[in-house]
Amino acid sequence: MSDYRVSKGEAREDQVTSAIEKVTSQAPSSMFLGMALGSMAVSVAFHLSHKKHEALFVGQWAAPLLLMGIYNKMVKQHGSDASKESSDRSVHA
């Protein structure tokens, strides 16, 4: 049976992805958590003011914001295009 997994350094991201990651990696990961908690608070406020559709719409922002925070953290720690040599150096350092 063949192994079709991609190894580190085998595939590279395009320039658009790299440019986006360079800009967004400068944002603190806590910003995404704060925005997610803020969207939940705004959703509760809409719900209490009997604006059910707005509450549902804004409340659904929390999960994507948390996922963006996780992705942001992973890019900061590992990089999207980490090569085998750089990961080997960080393990032995």
C-alpha positions in Angstrom: 0.0 0.0 0.0 1.4 3.4 -0.9 1.9 6.3 1.5 0.3 9.5 0.0 1.0 11.8 2.9 2.9 15.1 2.4 6.2 15.3 4.3 7.5 18.6 5.8 9.2 20.7 3.1 7.7 18.7 0.3 4.9 21.2 -0.7 5.0 24.9 -0.5 2.3 27.5 -0.1 1.7 30.2 -2.7 2.8 33.8 -2.4 -0.7 35.0 -1.5 -1.0 32.7 1.5 2.5 33.6 2.6 1.7 37.3 2.4 -1.5 36.9 4.4 0.3 34.8 7.0 3.1 37.4 7.3 0.6 40.2 8.1 -1.8 38.2 10.3 1.1 36.6 12.3 1.8 40.0 13.7 -1.6 40.1 15.4 -1.6 38.6 19.0 -3.5 35.3 19.3 -5.4 36.8 22.2 -7.0 39.2 19.8 -8.9 36.4 18.2 -10.1 35.1 21.6 -11.2 38.6 22.5 -13.1 39.0 19.2 -14.8 35.6 19.7 -15.9 36.5 23.3 -17.0 39.9 22.0 -19.2 38.4 19.3 -20.8 36.2 22.0 -21.5 39.2 24.2 -23.0 41.1 21.3 -25.1 38.1 20.4 -26.4 37.9 24.0 -27.2 41.7 23.8 -29.1 41.2 20.5 -31.0 38.2 22.0 -32.0 40.2 25.1 -33.3 43.0 22.9 -35.4 40.5 21.0 -33.4 40.7 17.7 -33.2 36.9 17.2 -31.8 36.9 13.7 -29.0 39.4 14.5 -28.2 37.4 17.6 -27.8 34.2 15.6 -25.8 35.9 12.9 -23.3 37.5 15.2 -23.2 34.5 17.6 -22.0 32.3 14.7 -18.8 34.4 14.3 -17.3 32.9 17.5 -16.3 29.5 16.0 -14.5 30.9 12.8 -12.7 33.5 15.0 -11.4 30.8 17.3 -10.3 28.7 14.3 -8.4 31.7 12.9 -6.8 32.1 16.3 -5.7 28.5 16.3 -4.3 28.8 12.7 -2.5 32.0 13.6 -0.9 30.3 16.6 0.2 27.3 14.5 1.7 29.5 11.9 3.7 31.5 14.5 5.0 28.3 16.1 5.6 26.1 13.1 5.4 28.2 10.0 3.3 27.0 7.1 6.4 26.1 5.0 8.7 24.7 7.6 11.4 22.8 6.0 12.9 19.6 7.3 16.2 21.2 8.1 14.7 24.0 10.1 12.5 21.6 12.2 15.5 19.4 12.8 17.6 22.3 14.0 14.8 23.4 16.4 14.5 19.9 17.9 18.3 19.7 18.5 18.7 23.2 19.8 
